[in-house]
């Protein structure tokens, strides 16, 4: 699709890509290196950072999905958003598409924080994470599960191609340092969950409101997980 066609058929996809670029441009205008931003700069611009995300700045769970670590990261996620986003948005609709992206991204960030916290308790270190990968992996797994279950859509989904793409992403996460594998896995799980819901809705002709019911349940679960981790870290901080 060209930009004009994309703006008509998948406008939220275009808005998300533009927002990624806009955040990067704003960083550049503020003197941040576009190719190799420091951890300090990333934290200042809203990266997912355990001591802040789990205390008084939970908004980082969402905003970090629009922030990228270097030009290659931005280009890769921008292309992946275009590739997956234009298909997913036409299948589920604009609002559902945005909800799926945000829920997948936040789910991935929460899993990252949970695993990081366990590592901290075992005398590990916490780092900085950012990027739309959790949401994008949610889209990829959403399409893969729809293909596997043969759920009717307006597109012919190629199970083999999607499986190869998703498999390569997970392999890269295991073999290349700096890739947030927890965010990938968390986002993919949320995407799979929504795909199974779409399959069930199609198979048993359930109400479309089920999408929003699942979204509300996930928001409640996310809130409970964040509150649990928040209390854990605050108890340790008060004990010091």
N, C-alpha and C positions, 0 to 999 in steps of 0.2 A: 504494500500500500504506500502511496505517496502521502504527504502530510495532509492534504485536503481530504482525501478519502479516509485517512485515519481519524481526522477530527470529526467526521460524520459517523463512522461506524464504531469507533472505539475512542471517544473523546477523553475518558478518564485515563486511559493508557498514555495518551499524548500529554495530558496534564502532569502525570507522574514523572514521565521522562523529562519534561521541561523543568519540573520542580527540582529534580536531581541536578540538572545543569545549572539552575539558578542558584542553588545553595553553593555549588562549587565556584561559581563566578563571584558570589558575595565573599567567600573565603579568600579568593584571589585578590579582590579589591581591598581586603583587610590585611593584606601582606602575608597570607598563609601560602606556603608552597603547594601548588596544585599537584605536583608529582610525588612529593614526599613530605606530607604534613607531619609535624611532631605530635607525640601523644598529648602534650600540653595544649596544642592548638585544637586537636580533635575533641578533647574534653571541654574546652571553652565553647565549642560550637555544637555541643549536645550529644557526643558519643555515649554509648552505653558503657558505664563505668560503675562497678559494683558499689563502692563507698557512697556514691551519689544516687544512683538509680534505686538503691534499696533503702535509702534514708529519706531525703526530703525533695528529691527531684525525679519522681517516677515518670514524668513526661519524656524522659530520655528513651524509654522503651519504645515510644512511637517516633520521636524526632530522629533518633539515630538511623532509622530506616531510610532517611532522605540524605544522609551524610555519607560520603565515600572516602576511602583511604587511598588517594592517588588517582591519577588519570586513567590508568589501565583498569582499575576497579570500577571507575565510573563508566568507561566505555563498555566494559563487559556486561555490567548490570543494565546499562541503557539498552544494549542490543537484546539481552535476554528478556527485558520487560517488553520490548517491541514484539519479539518473536512469540512469547507466550501470552502477553497481555491482550493483543488484538484478537486472539482466538477466545480466551476465557471470557473477556468482557462481552462478546457477542453471544456466548452461550448462556451466561447467568444474568446479564443486565448490568447497568452502570453502578447502582448503589450496592448490589450484592458483590460486584467485582471489587469495589473499594473496600467493603467490609472484609472480604476474603483476604485481600492484600494486608490490611492492617492487623487482622487477627493472626495471620500466619507470621507476620513480622514480629509482633509482640510475643507470640508463643515461642518463636525461636530465641528471642532475647531473654525471655524468662528461663528457658532451659539453659542458656548460656550462663545466666547468673546462678542458677541452682548448682550446676556443675562446678563453676568457679568457686562458689562458696564452700563446697565440699573439699576442693583442693586447698583453699585457704586454711580450713580447719586442719588439714593434713600438712601444714607448713608450706603450702604452695604460694604462688603469687597471683595477683589479679592484674589483668591487662585491660586494654581498651578495644571495644568492638564497634563497628558501624557498617552500614550498607543495607541495601534492599534485598540481599540474598535470601533471607528467611521468607519474605513475601513471594519472591520469584520462585523459590523452590516449592512453595505452597502451590503456585500455579502449575508448575511442571508435574508435581505428583497428582494434582487434581485431574489434569488431562490424561496422565498415564492410567489412573484408576478408572476413569471413564472409558478409556480404550479397552482395558482388560475386561471390564464388566459389560462391554458392548452397549453402553447406555446411549440411546438415540440422541444425536445432536445434529446441528446444521452442517457440521464438518465431518469428514472421514478422518478419524484419528489413527495414525500409524503406531501400533503398539511397540513394534521393534525399534523404530526410530526414537520414540519417547523414552523407552527403557535404556537405550544406549546413551542418550543425552543425560538422563538422570544418573545412570551408573557412573559415567565419566565425572560428573560433578562430585559425587560422593568419593570416588577414588582420588580425585584432586584434593579433596578436603583431608584425606588421610595421608597423602604423600607430600603436600606442599605446606610449609610452615606459614603461619599467619592467616590461614583460612578458618573462619569460624564454623567448624563442623557442627557444633551444637545448634547454632541458629539454622543451619541447613536442615538438620534432622527435625528440629522442632517445627519449622515451617512446613516441611514435607508431611509431617504427621497431621497437621491441621488441614492441609490441602486434601489429603487422603480421606479424612473424616467428612469433609464437605462433599467430596465426590461420591462417597458411599450414600450420603444423604440424598443427593441428586438422583442416584441410581434407584434408591428406595422410593422416592417421590414418583419417578417415572414408572417403576414396576407396579406399584400398588396405588398409583394415582392419589397420592397424599397431597395435602394442601401446601401451596408454596410458602405459607407462613412458617413452615417447619425450618426453613433457612434462618429466619430471624429468631426463632425459639432456640435453635442451636447456638446462634451468635450470643444470645443473652446468657445461656448456660456457660459458654466459654468465658464471657466477661466475668461472671461470678467466680468461676474457677480461677481465672487469672488473678482476680482481686484477693482471693483466699491464699493463693500461692505467694503473691507479693507480700501480703500481711504476715504470713508465717516467716518468710525470709527476713522481712523488716524487723520483726521481733527478735529473731535469732541474732542478727548483727547488732541490734541495739543493746541486747543483753550482754554481748561480749564487750562492746564499747564501754558500757557502764561498769563492767567488772575490772576494766583496766585502770 
